[in-house]
Amino acid sequence: MAREFIVPGQIITGAGALDMAEAVLGRFGKKAMIVTDQVMIDLGNCAKVEAALKNQGVAYTIFSEIAGEPTDTMIEKGLRQYQEEGCDFLVALGGGSPIDSMKAIGSLVKNGGNISDYMGKIIDVEMPPMAAIPTTAGTGSEATQFTIITDTKKDIKMLLKGKVLMPTLAISDPQFTMTAPPKITAATGLDALCHAVEAYTSNKAQTLSDTFALSAVKRIFKYLPAAFHDGKNEEARIQMSVAALEAGTAFNNASVTLIHGMSRPIGALFHVAHGLSNAMLMKECLSYALSGAYDRFAELGRSIGAASSEDSDKEASEKFLAAVVKLTEELETPTLAEFGIDKEAFFQVIEKMAYDAMESGSPQNTRRTVTQADVEQMYRNLW
């Protein structure tokens, strides 16, 4: 069966990627809006992007009000600034939040409206050119047709989709990930692992997405611990940037499954960063999914050397799960309780979270039947 495989319009990776991308940025338009956060300004990362634009004679304005994960109100402010400043293209610098915000702002430039208008619909509008510069190795947003924005009125994280949300240019320059602290390195790296594992075990997996997913899983197991323990390890940072791009490309074409479905409601209601809530869920969700795809999980186990060809698929799958759990522990992933979430408050909204998880459609991609009751029980099991 024929399948479509979608990637960004252009990808520039490796040390010096921003320098190589300058000329491309110079052709995008006359005035850019840089979508970022205050941390990127304070670290001096934004100044590097500003210099690249100045070198090409491109004017710019900076929208730095992405505080935490993006909300509809942040998008409204960003759109207003874009229009008032007379911008004609967008550059995102940061983790998944600024990149997702850039996509959402871009989707409203031509037709206006509110980003929540697109909930449950495919976004298909005229977009300005967009360049994505990730500063974490994890979200893969620079390589996806998705954006996740919180609807503050309904308290839900909206997963919005459309081919037009694919960045025109993805600049994966490891110099920007060198400043990520250990906790961010861990959470975003495990997010990338979730993307790759779920893409590989999804009902929507295809040959090309499998290739990217397997490569990402192997790369993450090899280099994420090194990047976590020594943030100045340039080789580990370079390899994790590649892994995040691979994993993003994989799930962009094969979708995600149970972990992501259950993660978004936790993030929306308890303000847990997306990568971290994914990491918290890995053991529980993968334990459930294992029996529906022993062959797939077994291949993952063998690919990282946790299992051998002599192991049965079931044994190899269980060894892969054990390796995942060991990795989350090494990276000091907290439990919900350790993060500071109140158990009673959590249990009061389990039914809503399970409903929202199922409504997202992601759990249904799992190669084992998942019901809302199953999701509710998995939420309880986290305690």
N, C-alpha and C positions, 0 to 999 in steps of 0.2 A: 504494500500500500504506500502510495506517495505521501511524503510528509514535508512540510515547510520547515526551514531552519532559519531563525532570525538572529542577526548579530548587529551591533552598532554600525553606523555608516562607515566609520573609520576608527581604527584602534592604533594607538602609539604606546608601546610599553618599554620599560627598562630605564636604567639610569640615564638622565638627560632627556627624558620624553617630553617635558615641558618645553625645553629649548627647541626640539625638533617640531613641536606643534605650533610654534609662534606664527609661522607664515600662514598656516591654516586658519588660525584665529583671526588673522588680519583680513582674511577674505570673507568672514562671516557677516560683517556689518560695520557701521560707523560708531555705535555706542553699545557697550555691553552692560548688563547688570550682573554683578558678581553676587551669587547667593551663597551665604556662608554663615558662620557663627562667630561670636566674639573671641572664642578661644583661638580660632585660626588667625585672627588679627593679632592677638597678643603674642602668639608664637612666631609671628613673622612670615607665616605661610602665605597669607593673603598678599603681602608685599611682593612676593615672587610672581604671583599671577598679575598683579598690577604692572610690574615691570615688563612682563611679556607683552601686555596690551600696549603699553607706552612705546615699546620698541617698534610696534607696528602702526603707531599713530592712531590708535583706537581709543576713544573716550570711554569712560566707564563711571558707574555709580555702584556703591556697595550696599547691599541689603543684608544686614547681619543679625536680624531678629529671629533666627531659627534657634530657639532656646529649648533643648530637648527634642522629643519627637514631634513632627509637624502636625499642626492643627489647621482647620479651615480658617480660623481667624488670622493665623500667620500668613496663609496664602492670600487672603484678601489684602493685607497690608503690603505684601510683596508685589501684587498685581498693581496696586495703586501707585507704588513708587516707580515701577517699570513704565507705566503710562505717563506719569507726571514728568519723568526724566527723559522721555522720548527715546527709549532704548529700542534696538531692533534685533538683539540676540542675547542669549543667556549663557553664563558660565557658573557652574556649581563647584564649590570647593569645600570638602568636608567628608563626613561619613554619609550614611544612607539618608539622614534627615535633610541636609541641604540639597542633595541630588534629587530626592523625592519631591522636595519643595519646588525645585526648579521645574520639574516636569509638570507639576500641578499648576504653577503660575503660567507656564507656557501654554497649557491647554485652554486657558481662559483669555489669552491675549486677543484673539480674533473675535470670539463670540460673547465674551463676558459671562455673566451668571455666577453661580457659586459652585465650588468643586463638588459639593454633595449632590448636585444635580446629576452627576455621572454615576452615582451608586447603582450597581446592577446593570450598567450599560457599557458598551464598548466605546471608548473615546476615539473619535474619528474626525478631527478638526485640523485646520491649517495651523502649523506650529512654526515658531521662529527657530533658527538654528540653535542648537544646544551643545555645549561642551561640558563633560563631566570629569572632574578631577578628584578621585577618591583619596582620602587621607587615612582611611582604615582599610585593612585587608579582610573584608568580610561580607558586607551587604551585597556586593555584586550589582548594586543599582545602576552602575555605569553601563551594564550590559543587559538590562532588562526592559521589557515593555510594561512594567508595573510601577505603581506608586502607592504608598500606604500613608493615608492622611486620616487623622482623628476627626470625626464629626463631634464637636463639643456639645451639640444639643442632644444627640442620641447616645453619647458615651460609647461609641463603637469606632473601631479602626476600620476604615474603608479600604479594601483592596481594589484599586482601580486599574484598568487594563486598556491597552490600545497600542498597535504597532507604532503609531505616531509618537509615542512616549520614548521610543528608543533614541538615545543621544545621537546627535550627528557625529560627534567625536568623543571617544573615550581616551583619556590621557592617564595611563597607569604608571606614575613615576614614584618609585619607592622612597625618594627623598622626603615625601610628605608623610609616609607612614612611620618614619623614624621617631617622630615626636609622640606617637601614641603610647600612653602609659600601660603597664602590665594588665590591669583589669580590662581596659578597652581592647587591648591586643587579644586577650583571652576570649572575651565575649564576642567580638567580631569574627575571630578565627573559628570559633565553634558555630557561629551563624553560617559561615561558609561551609563548614562540614555538614551542617543540617541541609543546606541547599543541595550539596552534592549527593548525599545519601538519599535524600527524598527524591531527587530527580532520577537517580538510578533505580529506585524501588517503586517508582510511580507507575500507575497504569498507562500513563501517557509517554513513557520512556520510548526513545527511538535510538537508532544506531549512532547517530552523531552526538546526541545528548549523552549517551552512555560513554562515549569516548572522552568527552570533556569531564564527566562526573567521576569516572574512575581515576583519571589523571589528577583531579583535584583532591580526591580522598587520599591518594598516596602522598601527594605533595604536603598536605596538611599534617598528616601523621608524622612526617619526617621533619618538617620545619616549624610547626606552630610551637612546640615546647621550647625550641631554641629562641624563637622571637619573644616568647613570654619571659624566659629567664634572662635574656640579654637583648634588650631593645636596640642596642647599637650593632647587632649582628646583621651586617648589610646583606649578606647572602640569604639569610633567613627572611629578611624583610622583602627582598626581591622575589623570592620563591612564593611567599605568602600573597604578594600582590598578584602574581600570575594565578595562583590557586583560587583567589577570590573571583578573578575574572572568568576563569574556567567554570567555577561553580555557578556563577551568575548566568553564564551562557547556557549551562546545562538546565537549570530550573526554569529559565526563560522559555525553553522549548519543551520541557517535560512536566512543568509545574511542580508544586510541592504537595505534601500529604498531611498526615495527622499532626505532626509537631507544629507546623505553622498555623494550622487551623485552631489549635488550642492555645497557641502563644499569643495571638493578637488580642483576645479578650482580657488576658492577664495584664498585658501592657496597657490597654485602654482604661481598665478599672483601677489598677494598682500602680500605674506609672513605672513599670519595670521596662528597662530598655529592651528592644526587640531581640537582640542577640543573646542577652542574658536570660530572658524568659524561654527562648528556644533551648538554651543549654540546660536550664532547670528541668525541662520536659524530656530530654533525650532518653534517659533510662526507662522511664515509664512508657513513653510512646513507642519506642523501638521494641521493647519487650512485648507489647501488644501486636505490633506489625509483623514480627519475626515469622510466625507460623504461616503467614500468607505469602511469603516470598523467600523461603529457605534458600532456593537456588541463587537468588540475587544477593542476599546478605552473605551467603557463603562465598561468592565471588569477591565481595568486598573484603571479607576476612582473609582470603588467600592473597589478595592483591597487596595487603599491607604486611604480610608475613605473620599474621596472628594465627593462621591456620594453614594446614598443608593439604596436598591432594589426597592424602590418606584419610583425612577426616571426612565423615559424611557431611552432606549439606547442612543438616541440623546442627551437628557439632561445630562446623565452621562458622555458622551463623551465630551460635552462642559465644564462640570465641571472639567474633567481631564485636558483639555487644559488650563483652567484658573489656575489650580494648577501648571502646568508646567511654565506658564508665570510668576506667582508669585514667583516661585523658582528662575528662571533666574534673576528676578529683585532683589531678596534678595541677590543673589550671585554677584550682581553688574556687570552683563554682559553688555559690551559696544555695542553701535550700530556701524555700519560701519563708520559713520561720526565721532563718538566719538573716534574710534580707530585711526582715522587719514587718512582714505582712501579718495582720491579725487573723488567726484561724477562724474565729467566729464570723468576722466580716467576709472572709473568703467563702465560707460554706453558705452564707446567705445568698450569694450570687452565683452559685455553681450552676443552677438551672439556666440562668440567663447566659452565662459564659458558654455552656454547652450548646445552647440554641444558636448563639452567634457563631460559634465554631462551625457548626454544621451548615449554617446559612452561607458561610464563606465558600463552601464547595470543596475546600482543600482535603478534608478527611476522606471524601469519597474517592480520591485518587489512590488511596491506600489499597494494596493488593490483599486486603482482608476486609470483609464487610464491617463497617463501623456504624453504630447507631448512637442516637443522642444519649441513651442510657449508658452505653459503653464509655462515652466521653465524660459523663457525670462521674462515673466510678473512677476513671483515671484521675480526674481532678481530686477526688477524695483520697486516692492512693498517694498523692504527693505529700500527705501528712502522715 
